Amino acid sequence: MERSSRFNAIGAGMVVIIGLLIGCSIIFSVMLRFTAISEGSIQWLLFILALISFGIGGFISGLRAKEKGMFTGILTAAGVLCIVVLFQYLGYDSSLSSMQAVFFSSFLASSAIGGAIGVNAVSL
């Protein structure tokens, strides 16, 4: 596979992940604003939805790359996580916490598994 097509696959996966995360963020922001639901009560639901988003993004990148799915999925998640960490560090002057490192490693694993499944999926 050419290098440029792998970068296109990673870019497509990153766009999918960011799009899903923004969509979920908008939905839950509206729910938190206009209902009596507290953020603490849906914290694990948000984590699960983020895992699913990273898995879907890894799946898309693996499906488009057609080889080395776990590696492509890890690179896809690493790209998104680098953007998040840079935004947090440069925008909010906040460093990475140990709990975030655990969350980020699970996002990497989810995207890697999605990439492996995407490579082995039947092309539609």
N, CA, C and O atoms as CSV, one atom per row, in Angstrom:
chain,resi,resn,atom,element,x,y,z
A,1,MET,N,N,0.841,-1.170,0.000
A,1,MET,CA,C,0.000,0.000,0.000
A,1,MET,C,C,0.889,1.236,0.000
A,1,MET,O,O,1.929,1.284,0.658
A,2,GLU,N,N,0.459,2.204,-0.736
A,2,GLU,CA,C,1.207,3.445,-0.788
A,2,GLU,C,C,1.059,4.208,0.508
A,2,GLU,O,O,0.074,4.066,1.233
A,3,ARG,N,N,2.044,5.006,0.774
A,3,ARG,CA,C,2.044,5.783,2.005
A,3,ARG,C,C,0.914,6.807,2.021
A,3,ARG,O,O,0.300,7.033,3.063
A,4,SER,N,N,0.637,7.422,0.885
A,4,SER,CA,C,-0.394,8.459,0.840
A,4,SER,C,C,-1.789,7.882,1.083
A,4,SER,O,O,-2.635,8.547,1.681
A,5,SER,N,N,-2.036,6.668,0.631
A,5,SER,CA,C,-3.361,6.086,0.862
A,5,SER,C,C,-3.535,5.701,2.335
A,5,SER,O,O,-4.651,5.752,2.852
A,6,ARG,N,N,-2.453,5.317,3.017
A,6,ARG,CA,C,-2.554,5.054,4.454
A,6,ARG,C,C,-2.835,6.361,5.206
A,6,ARG,O,O,-3.628,6.376,6.147
A,7,PHE,N,N,-2.189,7.451,4.795
A,7,PHE,CA,C,-2.459,8.741,5.425
A,7,PHE,C,C,-3.896,9.185,5.165
A,7,PHE,O,O,-4.529,9.782,6.036
A,8,ASN,N,N,-4.411,8.897,3.972
A,8,ASN,CA,C,-5.818,9.213,3.680
A,8,ASN,C,C,-6.749,8.404,4.565
A,8,ASN,O,O,-7.756,8.923,5.046
A,9,ALA,N,N,-6.422,7.136,4.784
A,9,ALA,CA,C,-7.237,6.284,5.649
A,9,ALA,C,C,-7.197,6.784,7.095
A,9,ALA,O,O,-8.224,6.825,7.772
A,10,ILE,N,N,-6.011,7.160,7.559
A,10,ILE,CA,C,-5.883,7.691,8.920
A,10,ILE,C,C,-6.642,9.001,9.049
A,10,ILE,O,O,-7.315,9.234,10.053
A,11,GLY,N,N,-6.539,9.849,8.046
A,11,GLY,CA,C,-7.273,11.114,8.068
A,11,GLY,C,C,-8.773,10.911,8.088
A,11,GLY,O,O,-9.492,11.613,8.799
A,12,ALA,N,N,-9.248,9.953,7.308
A,12,ALA,CA,C,-10.686,9.669,7.297
A,12,ALA,C,C,-11.146,9.156,8.655
A,12,ALA,O,O,-12.209,9.543,9.142
A,13,GLY,N,N,-10.349,8.289,9.265
A,13,GLY,CA,C,-10.689,7.792,10.594
A,13,GLY,C,C,-10.696,8.895,11.632
A,13,GLY,O,O,-11.563,8.925,12.506
A,14,MET,N,N,-9.725,9.811,11.540
A,14,MET,CA,C,-9.680,10.934,12.476
A,14,MET,C,C,-10.896,11.842,12.322
A,14,MET,O,O,-11.457,12.311,13.313
A,15,VAL,N,N,-11.300,12.087,11.085
A,15,VAL,CA,C,-12.484,12.918,10.843
A,15,VAL,C,C,-13.728,12.254,11.420
A,15,VAL,O,O,-14.575,12.928,12.006
A,16,VAL,N,N,-13.844,10.945,11.260
A,16,VAL,CA,C,-14.986,10.213,11.805
A,16,VAL,C,C,-14.997,10.292,13.331
A,16,VAL,O,O,-16.040,10.548,13.932
A,17,ILE,N,N,-13.847,10.075,13.955
A,17,ILE,CA,C,-13.774,10.126,15.416
A,17,ILE,C,C,-14.152,11.511,15.924
A,17,ILE,O,O,-14.972,11.640,16.833
A,18,ILE,N,N,-13.560,12.538,15.344
A,18,ILE,CA,C,-13.845,13.901,15.801
A,18,ILE,C,C,-15.300,14.260,15.551
A,18,ILE,O,O,-15.929,14.904,16.390
A,19,GLY,N,N,-15.842,13.854,14.415
A,19,GLY,CA,C,-17.246,14.121,14.128
A,19,GLY,C,C,-18.182,13.443,15.110
A,19,GLY,O,O,-19.140,14.054,15.585
A,20,LEU,N,N,-17.908,12.183,15.415
A,20,LEU,CA,C,-18.749,11.469,16.388
A,20,LEU,C,C,-18.634,12.073,17.779
A,20,LEU,O,O,-19.633,12.192,18.488
A,21,LEU,N,N,-17.426,12.455,18.175
A,21,LEU,CA,C,-17.244,13.060,19.493
A,21,LEU,C,C,-17.955,14.407,19.590
A,21,LEU,O,O,-18.567,14.714,20.614
A,22,ILE,N,N,-17.879,15.207,18.538
A,22,ILE,CA,C,-18.577,16.503,18.548
A,22,ILE,C,C,-20.084,16.298,18.569
A,22,ILE,O,O,-20.797,17.003,19.282
A,23,GLY,N,N,-20.574,15.333,17.788
A,23,GLY,CA,C,-22.012,15.044,17.779
A,23,GLY,C,C,-22.523,14.606,19.144
A,23,GLY,O,O,-23.549,15.095,19.618
A,24,CYS,N,N,-21.807,13.686,19.770
A,24,CYS,CA,C,-22.195,13.231,21.116
A,24,CYS,C,C,-22.101,14.370,22.121
A,24,CYS,O,O,-22.933,14.482,23.021
A,25,SER,N,N,-21.096,15.205,21.968
A,25,SER,CA,C,-20.918,16.331,22.874
A,25,SER,C,C,-22.085,17.308,22.779
A,25,SER,O,O,-22.573,17.796,23.798
A,26,ILE,N,N,-22.525,17.589,21.574
A,26,ILE,CA,C,-23.659,18.504,21.394
A,26,ILE,C,C,-24.923,17.914,21.999
A,26,ILE,O,O,-25.659,18.608,22.701
A,27,ILE,N,N,-25.178,16.647,21.733
A,27,ILE,CA,C,-26.385,16.004,22.258
A,27,ILE,C,C,-26.399,16.018,23.776
A,27,ILE,O,O,-27.410,16.373,24.381
A,28,PHE,N,N,-25.298,15.641,24.397
A,28,PHE,CA,C,-25.278,15.580,25.851
A,28,PHE,C,C,-25.180,16.956,26.490
A,28,PHE,O,O,-25.618,17.129,27.628
A,29,SER,N,N,-24.626,17.931,25.803
A,29,SER,CA,C,-24.633,19.299,26.317
A,29,SER,C,C,-26.052,19.828,26.409
A,29,SER,O,O,-26.431,20.453,27.399
A,30,VAL,N,N,-26.831,19.572,25.372
A,30,VAL,CA,C,-28.228,20.001,25.379
A,30,VAL,C,C,-29.010,19.267,26.467
A,30,VAL,O,O,-29.831,19.865,27.163
A,31,MET,N,N,-28.749,17.973,26.605
A,31,MET,CA,C,-29.439,17.211,27.656
A,31,MET,C,C,-29.087,17.723,29.045
A,31,MET,O,O,-29.964,17.851,29.899
A,32,LEU,N,N,-27.819,18.014,29.275
A,32,LEU,CA,C,-27.403,18.512,30.585
A,32,LEU,C,C,-27.963,19.900,30.863
A,32,LEU,O,O,-28.256,20.238,32.010
A,33,ARG,N,N,-28.110,20.688,29.831
A,33,ARG,CA,C,-28.622,22.053,30.011
A,33,ARG,C,C,-30.116,22.076,30.296
A,33,ARG,O,O,-30.566,22.839,31.151
A,34,PHE,N,N,-30.886,21.261,29.601
A,34,PHE,CA,C,-32.339,21.374,29.660
A,34,PHE,C,C,-33.030,20.274,30.464
A,34,PHE,O,O,-34.260,20.244,30.516
A,35,THR,N,N,-32.290,19.388,31.081
A,35,THR,CA,C,-32.887,18.367,31.936
A,35,THR,C,C,-32.218,18.410,33.305
A,35,THR,O,O,-31.283,19.179,33.527
A,36,ALA,N,N,-32.700,17.589,34.205
A,36,ALA,CA,C,-32.163,17.547,35.560
A,36,ALA,C,C,-31.015,16.532,35.693
A,36,ALA,O,O,-30.572,16.246,36.805
A,37,ILE,N,N,-30.542,15.999,34.591
A,37,ILE,CA,C,-29.449,15.027,34.609
A,37,ILE,C,C,-28.157,15.740,35.006
A,37,ILE,O,O,-27.871,16.839,34.529
A,38,SER,N,N,-27.384,15.103,35.882
A,38,SER,CA,C,-26.101,15.685,36.270
A,38,SER,C,C,-24.968,15.011,35.483
A,38,SER,O,O,-25.113,13.902,34.969
A,39,GLU,N,N,-23.863,15.708,35.412
A,39,GLU,CA,C,-22.736,15.181,34.655
A,39,GLU,C,C,-22.171,13.918,35.288
A,39,GLU,O,O,-21.712,13.024,34.578
A,40,GLY,N,N,-22.197,13.835,36.596
A,40,GLY,CA,C,-21.676,12.660,37.284
A,40,GLY,C,C,-22.474,11.407,37.000
A,40,GLY,O,O,-21.930,10.304,37.047
A,41,SER,N,N,-23.770,11.560,36.701
A,41,SER,CA,C,-24.605,10.382,36.458
A,41,SER,C,C,-24.403,9.780,35.069
A,41,SER,O,O,-24.750,8.620,34.850
A,42,ILE,N,N,-23.851,10.543,34.131
A,42,ILE,CA,C,-23.657,10.014,32.770
A,42,ILE,C,C,-22.187,9.919,32.386
A,42,ILE,O,O,-21.864,9.725,31.214
A,43,GLN,N,N,-21.305,10.053,33.351
A,43,GLN,CA,C,-19.878,10.060,33.067
A,43,GLN,C,C,-19.414,8.767,32.405
A,43,GLN,O,O,-18.625,8.818,31.461
A,44,TRP,N,N,-19.879,7.617,32.869
A,44,TRP,CA,C,-19.452,6.342,32.279
A,44,TRP,C,C,-20.108,6.099,30.922
A,44,TRP,O,O,-19.522,5.446,30.059
A,45,LEU,N,N,-21.316,6.619,30.729
A,45,LEU,CA,C,-21.960,6.525,29.419
A,45,LEU,C,C,-21.153,7.307,28.381
A,45,LEU,O,O,-20.971,6.854,27.251
A,46,LEU,N,N,-20.676,8.477,28.776
A,46,LEU,CA,C,-19.852,9.276,27.871
A,46,LEU,C,C,-18.540,8.567,27.541
A,46,LEU,O,O,-18.068,8.628,26.406
A,47,PHE,N,N,-17.959,7.902,28.519
A,47,PHE,CA,C,-16.725,7.146,28.281
A,47,PHE,C,C,-16.969,6.001,27.300
A,47,PHE,O,O,-16.162,5.764,26.401
A,48,ILE,N,N,-18.079,5.297,27.475
A,48,ILE,CA,C,-18.408,4.187,26.580
A,48,ILE,C,C,-18.665,4.696,25.159
A,48,ILE,O,O,-18.239,4.072,24.187
A,49,LEU,N,N,-19.360,5.827,25.042
A,49,LEU,CA,C,-19.599,6.400,23.718
A,49,LEU,C,C,-18.290,6.855,23.067
A,49,LEU,O,O,-18.137,6.742,21.850
A,50,ALA,N,N,-17.353,7.365,23.855
A,50,ALA,CA,C,-16.048,7.738,23.312
A,50,ALA,C,C,-15.284,6.501,22.838
A,50,ALA,O,O,-14.637,6.531,21.792
A,51,LEU,N,N,-15.361,5.410,23.613
A,51,LEU,CA,C,-14.729,4.155,23.185
A,51,LEU,C,C,-15.317,3.667,21.870
A,51,LEU,O,O,-14.588,3.239,20.974
A,52,ILE,N,N,-16.632,3.733,21.761
A,52,ILE,CA,C,-17.298,3.317,20.526
A,52,ILE,C,C,-16.891,4.221,19.367
A,52,ILE,O,O,-16.673,3.739,18.255
A,53,SER,N,N,-16.787,5.524,19.615
A,53,SER,CA,C,-16.371,6.459,18.564
A,53,SER,C,C,-14.966,6.147,18.071
A,53,SER,O,O,-14.710,6.157,16.867
A,54,PHE,N,N,-14.058,5.870,18.999
A,54,PHE,CA,C,-12.693,5.522,18.593
A,54,PHE,C,C,-12.674,4.179,17.869
A,54,PHE,O,O,-11.903,4.001,16.926
A,55,GLY,N,N,-13.503,3.239,18.291
A,55,GLY,CA,C,-13.584,1.955,17.597
A,55,GLY,C,C,-14.094,2.110,16.177
A,55,GLY,O,O,-13.573,1.481,15.256
A,56,ILE,N,N,-15.109,2.941,15.993
A,56,ILE,CA,C,-15.650,3.175,14.652
A,56,ILE,C,C,-14.624,3.884,13.778
A,56,ILE,O,O,-14.461,3.536,12.608
A,57,GLY,N,N,-13.932,4.872,14.334
A,57,GLY,CA,C,-12.887,5.562,13.569
A,57,GLY,C,C,-11.757,4.627,13.174
A,57,GLY,O,O,-11.251,4.704,12.054
A,58,GLY,N,N,-11.353,3.735,14.089
A,58,GLY,CA,C,-10.342,2.733,13.752
A,58,GLY,C,C,-10.833,1.767,12.694
A,58,GLY,O,O,-10.074,1.356,11.816
A,59,PHE,N,N,-12.113,1.401,12.779
A,59,PHE,CA,C,-12.715,0.512,11.783
A,59,PHE,C,C,-12.669,1.152,10.399
A,59,PHE,O,O,-12.299,0.503,9.421
A,60,ILE,N,N,-13.046,2.420,10.322
A,60,ILE,CA,C,-13.047,3.126,9.034
A,60,ILE,C,C,-11.625,3.220,8.474
A,60,ILE,O,O,-11.413,2.998,7.282
A,61,SER,N,N,-10.662,3.544,9.320
A,61,SER,CA,C,-9.287,3.655,8.826
A,61,SER,C,C,-8.744,2.295,8.395
A,61,SER,O,O,-8.035,2.208,7.392
A,62,GLY,N,N,-9.065,1.230,9.135
A,62,GLY,CA,C,-8.626,-0.110,8.741
A,62,GLY,C,C,-9.288,-0.577,7.461
A,62,GLY,O,O,-8.664,-1.232,6.627
A,63,LEU,N,N,-10.567,-0.232,7.313
A,63,LEU,CA,C,-11.311,-0.609,6.107
A,63,LEU,C,C,-10.725,0.072,4.873
A,63,LEU,O,O,-10.636,-0.532,3.804
A,64,ARG,N,N,-10.331,1.317,5.029
A,64,ARG,CA,C,-9.768,2.048,3.893
A,64,ARG,C,C,-8.312,1.690,3.627
A,64,ARG,O,O,-7.870,1.713,2.478
A,65,ALA,N,N,-7.557,1.356,4.685
A,65,ALA,CA,C,-6.142,1.028,4.501
A,65,ALA,C,C,-5.948,-0.365,3.914
A,65,ALA,O,O,-5.027,-0.578,3.125
A,66,LYS,N,N,-6.802,-1.316,4.287
A,66,LYS,CA,C,-6.799,-2.685,3.788
A,66,LYS,C,C,-5.586,-3.520,4.220
A,66,LYS,O,O,-5.438,-4.657,3.771
A,67,GLU,N,N,-4.724,-2.982,5.074
A,67,GLU,CA,C,-3.615,-3.748,5.623
A,67,GLU,C,C,-3.099,-3.054,6.875
A,67,GLU,O,O,-3.278,-1.850,7.059
A,68,LYS,N,N,-2.449,-3.848,7.738
A,68,LYS,CA,C,-1.896,-3.338,8.995
A,68,LYS,C,C,-2.958,-2.560,9.787
A,68,LYS,O,O,-2.770,-1.388,10.116
A,69,GLY,N,N,-4.056,-3.225,10.080
A,69,GLY,CA,C,-5.194,-2.565,10.713
A,69,GLY,C,C,-4.921,-2.061,12.117
A,69,GLY,O,O,-5.323,-0.949,12.462
A,70,MET,N,N,-4.240,-2.864,12.938
A,70,MET,CA,C,-3.970,-2.424,14.306
A,70,MET,C,C,-3.053,-1.207,14.306
A,70,MET,O,O,-3.270,-0.261,15.064
A,71,PHE,N,N,-2.042,-1.231,13.467
A,71,PHE,CA,C,-1.118,-0.100,13.372
A,71,PHE,C,C,-1.834,1.149,12.869
A,71,PHE,O,O,-1.620,2.246,13.386
A,72,THR,N,N,-2.676,0.978,11.867
A,72,THR,CA,C,-3.426,2.106,11.330
A,72,THR,C,C,-4.402,2.656,12.364
A,72,THR,O,O,-4.557,3.871,12.487
A,73,GLY,N,N,-5.059,1.770,13.106
A,73,GLY,CA,C,-5.972,2.205,14.152
A,73,GLY,C,C,-5.268,2.952,15.269
A,73,GLY,O,O,-5.778,3.952,15.775
A,74,ILE,N,N,-4.099,2.469,15.652
A,74,ILE,CA,C,-3.326,3.150,16.700
A,74,ILE,C,C,-2.893,4.530,16.222
A,74,ILE,O,O,-2.967,5.498,16.980
A,75,LEU,N,N,-2.440,4.632,14.970
A,75,LEU,CA,C,-2.039,5.934,14.446
A,75,LEU,C,C,-3.224,6.894,14.350
A,75,LEU,O,O,-3.074,8.096,14.570
A,76,THR,N,N,-4.396,6.359,14.022
A,76,THR,CA,C,-5.594,7.187,13.943
A,76,THR,C,C,-5.942,7.759,15.315
A,76,THR,O,O,-6.175,8.959,15.456
A,77,ALA,N,N,-5.974,6.893,16.320
A,77,ALA,CA,C,-6.290,7.357,17.672
A,77,ALA,C,C,-5.198,8.279,18.198
A,77,ALA,O,O,-5.494,9.264,18.874
A,78,ALA,N,N,-3.946,7.974,17.900
A,78,ALA,CA,C,-2.847,8.816,18.368
A,78,ALA,C,C,-2.941,10.219,17.784
A,78,ALA,O,O,-2.629,11.197,18.465
A,79,GLY,N,N,-3.365,10.325,16.534
A,79,GLY,CA,C,-3.545,11.642,15.926
A,79,GLY,C,C,-4.600,12.466,16.636
A,79,GLY,O,O,-4.391,13.644,16.922
A,80,VAL,N,N,-5.738,11.842,16.919
A,80,VAL,CA,C,-6.816,12.547,17.617
A,80,VAL,C,C,-6.378,12.903,19.035
A,80,VAL,O,O,-6.630,14.015,19.500
A,81,LEU,N,N,-5.734,11.980,19.715
A,81,LEU,CA,C,-5.308,12.237,21.090
A,81,LEU,C,C,-4.230,13.310,21.154
A,81,LEU,O,O,-4.179,14.068,22.123
A,82,CYS,N,N,-3.367,13.392,20.144
A,82,CYS,CA,C,-2.388,14.476,20.108
A,82,CYS,C,C,-3.077,15.829,19.982
A,82,CYS,O,O,-2.671,16.801,20.619
A,83,ILE,N,N,-4.108,15.888,19.167
A,83,ILE,CA,C,-4.873,17.133,19.043
A,83,ILE,C,C,-5.519,17.498,20.375
A,83,ILE,O,O,-5.497,18.663,20.775
A,84,VAL,N,N,-6.092,16.519,21.062
A,84,VAL,CA,C,-6.739,16.764,22.347
A,84,VAL,C,C,-5.725,17.240,23.389
A,84,VAL,O,O,-5.983,18.196,24.121
A,85,VAL,N,N,-4.577,16.572,23.453
A,85,VAL,CA,C,-3.557,16.936,24.442
A,85,VAL,C,C,-2.987,18.321,24.143
A,85,VAL,O,O,-2.781,19.115,25.061
A,86,LEU,N,N,-2.731,18.616,22.872
A,86,LEU,CA,C,-2.230,19.940,22.521
A,86,LEU,C,C,-3.254,21.026,22.834
A,86,LEU,O,O,-2.897,22.095,23.330
A,87,PHE,N,N,-4.505,20.759,22.551
A,87,PHE,CA,C,-5.570,21.722,22.854
A,87,PHE,C,C,-5.652,21.952,24.366
A,87,PHE,O,O,-5.790,23.088,24.820
A,88,GLN,N,N,-5.568,20.883,25.128
A,88,GLN,CA,C,-5.644,20.986,26.580
A,88,GLN,C,C,-4.428,21.730,27.135
A,88,GLN,O,O,-4.564,22.593,28.002
A,89,TYR,N,N,-3.253,21.397,26.635
A,89,TYR,CA,C,-2.031,21.988,27.165
A,89,TYR,C,C,-1.883,23.449,26.741
A,89,TYR,O,O,-1.588,24.314,27.565
A,90,LEU,N,N,-2.087,23.716,25.455
A,90,LEU,CA,C,-1.887,25.073,24.957
A,90,LEU,C,C,-3.075,25.981,25.245
A,90,LEU,O,O,-2.902,27.174,25.493
A,91,GLY,N,N,-4.272,25.421,25.213
A,91,GLY,CA,C,-5.464,26.241,25.409
A,91,GLY,C,C,-5.828,26.455,26.857
A,91,GLY,O,O,-6.265,27.541,27.236
A,92,TYR,N,N,-5.653,25.426,27.676
A,92,TYR,CA,C,-6.079,25.509,29.070
A,92,TYR,C,C,-4.911,25.458,30.055
A,92,TYR,O,O,-5.124,25.505,31.266
A,93,ASP,N,N,-3.686,25.363,29.550
A,93,ASP,CA,C,-2.489,25.307,30.386
A,93,ASP,C,C,-2.602,24.228,31.458
A,93,ASP,O,O,-2.278,24.454,32.624
A,94,SER,N,N,-3.067,23.054,31.042
A,94,SER,CA,C,-3.276,21.939,31.950
A,94,SER,C,C,-2.525,20.729,31.407
A,94,SER,O,O,-2.563,20.455,30.208
A,95,SER,N,N,-1.856,20.017,32.277
A,95,SER,CA,C,-1.099,18.853,31.834
A,95,SER,C,C,-1.960,17.590,31.902
A,95,SER,O,O,-3.083,17.609,32.406
A,96,LEU,N,N,-1.415,16.515,31.393
A,96,LEU,CA,C,-2.113,15.240,31.336
A,96,LEU,C,C,-2.137,14.587,32.713
A,96,LEU,O,O,-1.093,14.456,33.352
A,97,SER,N,N,-3.308,14.177,33.174
A,97,SER,CA,C,-3.418,13.499,34.471
A,97,SER,C,C,-3.271,11.993,34.281
A,97,SER,O,O,-3.335,11.490,33.159
A,98,SER,N,N,-3.077,11.289,35.375
A,98,SER,CA,C,-2.901,9.835,35.286
A,98,SER,C,C,-4.200,9.156,34.866
A,98,SER,O,O,-4.163,8.152,34.154
A,99,MET,N,N,-5.345,9.681,35.291
A,99,MET,CA,C,-6.623,9.094,34.885
A,99,MET,C,C,-6.856,9.297,33.384
A,99,MET,O,O,-7.394,8.414,32.715
A,100,GLN,N,N,-6.457,10.446,32.859
A,100,GLN,CA,C,-6.572,10.666,31.420
A,100,GLN,C,C,-5.662,9.709,30.654
A,100,GLN,O,O,-6.032,9.240,29.578
A,101,ALA,N,N,-4.505,9.422,31.177
A,101,ALA,CA,C,-3.594,8.485,30.517
A,101,ALA,C,C,-4.219,7.101,30.422
A,101,ALA,O,O,-4.048,6.406,29.420
A,102,VAL,N,N,-4.942,6.699,31.464
A,102,VAL,CA,C,-5.642,5.409,31.431
A,102,VAL,C,C,-6.748,5.440,30.376
A,102,VAL,O,O,-6.902,4.496,29.601
A,103,PHE,N,N,-7.517,6.533,30.353
A,103,PHE,CA,C,-8.574,6.671,29.351
A,103,PHE,C,C,-7.988,6.668,27.940
A,103,PHE,O,O,-8.514,6.005,27.047
A,104,PHE,N,N,-6.904,7.406,27.744
A,104,PHE,CA,C,-6.299,7.495,26.418
A,104,PHE,C,C,-5.755,6.151,25.956
A,104,PHE,O,O,-5.847,5.823,24.773
A,105,SER,N,N,-5.194,5.372,26.865
A,105,SER,CA,C,-4.696,4.055,26.470
A,105,SER,C,C,-5.850,3.131,26.079
A,105,SER,O,O,-5.704,2.307,25.177
A,106,SER,N,N,-6.993,3.265,26.751
A,106,SER,CA,C,-8.148,2.456,26.347
A,106,SER,C,C,-8.700,2.929,25.005
A,106,SER,O,O,-9.213,2.118,24.234
A,107,PHE,N,N,-8.604,4.222,24.711
A,107,PHE,CA,C,-9.020,4.716,23.398
A,107,PHE,C,C,-8.096,4.179,22.309
A,107,PHE,O,O,-8.557,3.824,21.224
A,108,LEU,N,N,-6.806,4.117,22.589
A,108,LEU,CA,C,-5.860,3.538,21.632
A,108,LEU,C,C,-6.174,2.070,21.369
A,108,LEU,O,O,-6.143,1.616,20.226
A,109,ALA,N,N,-6.477,1.331,22.435
A,109,ALA,CA,C,-6.801,-0.093,22.277
A,109,ALA,C,C,-8.094,-0.270,21.485
A,109,ALA,O,O,-8.181,-1.153,20.631
A,110,SER,N,N,-9.088,0.555,21.759
A,110,SER,CA,C,-10.359,0.458,21.056
A,110,SER,C,C,-10.183,0.735,19.563
A,110,SER,O,O,-10.747,0.033,18.723
A,111,SER,N,N,-9.403,1.751,19.245
A,111,SER,CA,C,-9.160,2.069,17.843
A,111,SER,C,C,-8.328,0.990,17.157
A,111,SER,O,O,-8.551,0.695,15.983
A,112,ALA,N,N,-7.379,0.403,17.869
A,112,ALA,CA,C,-6.571,-0.672,17.293
A,112,ALA,C,C,-7.438,-1.887,16.981
A,112,ALA,O,O,-7.285,-2.510,15.931
A,113,ILE,N,N,-8.340,-2.220,17.888
A,113,ILE,CA,C,-9.247,-3.358,17.655
A,113,ILE,C,C,-10.187,-3.045,16.492
A,113,ILE,O,O,-10.460,-3.909,15.660
A,114,GLY,N,N,-10.679,-1.809,16.438
A,114,GLY,CA,C,-11.524,-1.408,15.311
A,114,GLY,C,C,-10.791,-1.482,13.996
A,114,GLY,O,O,-11.361,-1.895,12.986
A,115,GLY,N,N,-9.514,-1.080,13.992
A,115,GLY,CA,C,-8.713,-1.173,12.762
A,115,GLY,C,C,-8.499,-2.610,12.330
A,115,GLY,O,O,-8.550,-2.911,11.138
A,116,ALA,N,N,-8.259,-3.506,13.285
A,116,ALA,CA,C,-8.078,-4.923,12.960
A,116,ALA,C,C,-9.362,-5.521,12.396
A,116,ALA,O,O,-9.321,-6.316,11.458
A,117,ILE,N,N,-10.481,-5.146,12.958
A,117,ILE,CA,C,-11.765,-5.630,12.441
A,117,ILE,C,C,-12.024,-5.036,11.054
A,117,ILE,O,O,-12.529,-5.725,10.168
A,118,GLY,N,N,-11.676,-3.753,10.865
A,118,GLY,CA,C,-11.901,-3.101,9.585
A,118,GLY,C,C,-11.107,-3.723,8.449
A,118,GLY,O,O,-11.611,-3.833,7.331
A,119,VAL,N,N,-9.881,-4.130,8.715
A,119,VAL,CA,C,-9.062,-4.771,7.683
A,119,VAL,C,C,-9.669,-6.099,7.284
A,119,VAL,O,O,-9.649,-6.471,6.110
A,120,ASN,N,N,-10.209,-6.815,8.257
A,120,ASN,CA,C,-10.744,-8.148,7.984
A,120,ASN,C,C,-12.214,-8.134,7.573
A,120,ASN,O,O,-12.790,-9.189,7.306
A,121,ALA,N,N,-12.826,-6.950,7.520
A,121,ALA,CA,C,-14.230,-6.855,7.119
A,121,ALA,C,C,-14.362,-7.035,5.612
A,121,ALA,O,O,-13.456,-6.703,4.848
A,122,VAL,N,N,-15.470,-7.549,5.215
A,122,VAL,CA,C,-15.756,-7.711,3.791
A,122,VAL,C,C,-16.090,-6.344,3.224
A,122,VAL,O,O,-16.955,-5.651,3.759
A,123,SER,N,N,-15.428,-5.947,2.163
A,123,SER,CA,C,-15.687,-4.652,1.548
A,123,SER,C,C,-17.091,-4.629,0.971
A,123,SER,O,O,-17.521,-5.546,0.271
A,124,LEU,N,N,-17.789,-3.551,1.287
A,124,LEU,CA,C,-19.167,-3.424,0.797
A,124,LEU,C,C,-19.236,-2.677,-0.487
A,124,LEU,O,O,-20.324,-2.484,-1.031
